[in-house]
């Protein structure tokens, strides 16, 4: 966990520089709230800029955490929060590995970013996650191909707290208008699909970040 690794709470995000940008985000917030599916806006660090009510409902069961709350930084939530697997089905293969792959690509582009470097240090503090990141992840990315770092269009399992949804799937849709992109933000929506009808085991909540069993440390 980031807390065990000595991680620190992300710094407050600065407000948009111009009144026009601030007004745009205010209106975009209203638009986001009208969307029935969980939706969030993030920057390149996955710091969360906006969420809607459906997103907050989906993750309402996440316990307190000093650095990895879903409404603060979604990357840290997926990687470090002990309750992540209670919501994110097939947590290791369907969520952790794609997020790690995307993080590795982003780190190559923004290598000197302090927020990304802090995440990298916290990964390094956990021996299993570090082995997965350095040795297992490149093998997985070669096997999966270029889509390993793409979220748009991916179908991933979820455990929704609303029994009307229950264990289901979502399609990740990345849809970013030009004005939002110019601010350095990306919008993702988890489009919920009809619940599965096959029997399933209750979700297992992991305790700690040493969980990447699907990735072998070495070949």
C-alpha positions in Angstrom: 0.0 0.0 0.0 1.1 3.5 -0.6 0.6 4.4 3.0 2.9 1.6 4.1 5.4 2.6 1.5 5.5 6.2 2.9 3.4 7.8 0.1 2.1 11.2 0.7 -1.3 12.7 -0.1 -1.3 14.3 -3.6 -1.0 18.1 -3.6 -4.1 20.1 -4.2 -4.8 20.5 -7.9 -4.7 24.1 -9.2 -7.8 25.7 -10.6 -8.0 26.4 -14.3 -6.1 29.6 -15.2 -8.9 31.6 -16.8 -12.5 32.4 -15.9 -13.6 30.9 -19.2 -12.0 27.6 -18.3 -13.5 27.7 -14.8 -16.9 28.4 -16.3 -16.5 25.5 -18.8 -15.7 23.1 -16.0 -18.7 24.2 -14.0 -21.0 23.6 -16.9 -19.2 20.3 -17.7 -19.9 19.2 -14.1 -23.6 19.7 -14.7 -23.3 17.6 -17.9 -21.4 14.9 -16.0 -24.1 14.7 -13.3 -26.7 14.0 -16.0 -24.9 10.9 -17.2 -26.4 7.7 -15.7 -23.1 5.8 -15.8 -20.0 6.3 -13.6 -17.9 9.0 -15.2 -14.8 10.8 -14.1 -12.4 13.4 -15.5 -8.6 13.0 -14.8 -5.3 14.6 -15.6 -2.3 12.7 -16.9 -1.4 11.7 -13.3 -4.9 10.2 -12.9 -5.6 12.9 -10.3 -9.4 13.2 -10.3 -10.8 16.5 -11.4 -14.5 15.7 -11.7 -16.8 12.8 -10.9 -20.5 12.3 -11.1 -23.0 10.8 -8.7 -23.0 7.4 -10.4 -19.2 7.2 -9.9 -19.5 8.1 -6.2 -22.2 5.5 -5.8 -20.1 2.8 -7.4 -17.2 3.4 -5.0 -19.1 4.5 -1.9 -17.9 1.4 0.0 -14.2 2.2 -0.2 -12.8 2.7 3.2 -10.6 5.6 4.1 -7.1 5.7 2.8 -4.6 8.6 3.0 -3.4 8.4 -0.6 -5.6 6.2 -2.7 -9.2 7.3 -2.5 -11.1 6.8 -5.9 -12.1 10.4 -5.9 -8.6 11.7 -5.4 -6.4 9.6 -7.7 -7.9 6.7 -9.6 -4.5 5.1 -10.5 -3.5 5.0 -6.9 -6.9 3.5 -6.0 -6.5 0.7 -8.4 -3.0 -0.1 -7.4 -2.9 0.6 -3.7 -6.3 0.6 -2.1 -7.2 -2.6 -0.1 -10.8 -2.3 -1.1 -10.3 -1.9 -4.8 -11.0 -5.6 -5.6 -14.3 -5.4 -3.9 -15.5 -3.2 -6.8 -13.2 -3.9 -9.6 -13.7 -7.5 -10.7 -10.8 -9.7 -11.8 -8.8 -6.9 -10.2 -5.3 -8.1 -11.1 -5.7 -9.0 -14.8 -8.5 -6.7 -15.8 -7.6 -3.5 -13.9 -4.1 -3.5 -12.3 -2.1 -4.7 -15.3 -3.8 -2.3 -17.8 -3.3 0.6 -15.4 0.3 -0.4 -14.8 0.9 -0.6 -18.6 -0.7 2.9 -19.1 1.3 4.2 -16.2 4.6 2.9 -17.7 3.8 4.6 -21.0 2.9 7.9 -19.3 6.0 7.8 -17.2 8.1 7.6 -20.4 6.4 10.7 -21.6 6.4 12.7 -18.4 9.5 11.2 -16.7 10.2 14.2 -14.5 6.6 14.6 -13.2 6.8 14.6 -9.4 3.3 13.0 -9.0 4.2 10.1 -11.3 7.6 9.7 -9.7 5.9 9.3 -6.3 3.7 6.5 -7.7 6.8 4.8 -9.1 8.5 5.0 -5.7 5.5 3.5 -4.0 5.5 0.6 -6.5 9.1 0.1 -5.8 8.4 -0.2 -2.0 6.4 -3.4 -2.6 8.7 -6.3 -3.8 6.0 -8.3 -5.5 4.6 -5.2 -7.3 8.1 -4.1 -8.3 8.9 -7.5 -9.7 5.7 -7.5 -11.7 6.3 -4.0 -13.0 9.9 -4.5 -14.0 9.8 -8.1 -15.2 6.3 -9.5 -15.6 4.7 -6.4 -17.1 6.9 -6.2 -20.2 6.1 -9.8 -21.0 2.4 -9.3 -20.5 2.5 -6.2 -22.8 4.3 -8.1 -25.5 1.7 -10.9 -25.3 -1.3 -8.5 -25.3 0.0 -6.1 -27.9 -0.5 -2.3 -28.3 -4.0 -2.4 -26.8 -2.3 -3.1 -23.4 -2.1 0.7 -22.8 -5.5 1.6 -24.3 -8.5 1.9 -22.0 -11.1 3.0 -24.6 -13.3 0.1 -25.6 -12.1 -2.3 -22.9 -14.8 -4.4 -21.3 -14.0 -5.1 -17.6 -15.9 -6.7 -14.7 -17.4 -4.8 -11.8 -19.1 -5.6 -8.5 -21.6 -2.9 -8.2 -23.0 -2.1 -4.7 -26.5 -1.7 -6.1 -28.1 -5.2 -6.2 -29.9 -4.2 -9.4 -26.5 -4.4 -11.1 -24.5 -6.7 -8.8 -21.7 -8.5 -10.6 -21.7 -7.1 -14.1 -19.3 -5.6 -16.7 -18.6 -2.2 -18.0 -17.2 -0.9 -21.2 -14.7 1.9 -20.7 -15.4 4.8 -23.0 -12.8 7.5 -23.3 -14.5 10.6 -24.7 -12.7 13.9 -24.4 -13.9 17.1 -26.0 -11.4 19.6 -27.4 -11.8 22.1 -24.6 -11.3 19.5 -22.0 -8.2 18.1 -23.8 -6.7 21.6 -24.0 -6.9 21.7 -20.2 -4.9 18.5 -20.1 -7.8 16.4 -18.9 -9.4 13.1 -20.1 -12.9 11.8 -19.4 -13.7 8.2 -18.9 -17.1 6.6 -18.5 -17.8 3.1 -17.3 -20.9 2.1 -19.3 -22.6 -0.6 -17.3 -23.8 -3.7 -19.1 -26.6 -6.1 -18.1 -25.6 -8.1 -15.1 -24.2 -11.6 -15.6 -26.6 -14.4 -15.1 -24.1 -17.1 -14.3 -23.2 -18.0 -10.7 -20.2 -16.2 -9.3 -18.1 -16.3 -6.1 -18.3 -13.3 -3.8 -15.5 -10.7 -4.6 -12.3 -11.2 -2.6 -11.0 -8.1 -1.0 -7.3 -8.0 -1.0 -5.3 -6.6 1.9 -2.2 -4.9 0.8 -0.5 -4.3 -2.6 1.3 -7.7 -2.8 -1.4 -9.1 -5.2 -0.1 -9.3 -8.7 0.0 -13.1 -8.8 -1.1 -13.3 -12.5 2.3 -11.8 -13.5 5.3 -14.0 -13.0 8.3 -12.2 -11.5 10.6 -13.8 -14.1 10.4 -16.1 -17.0 
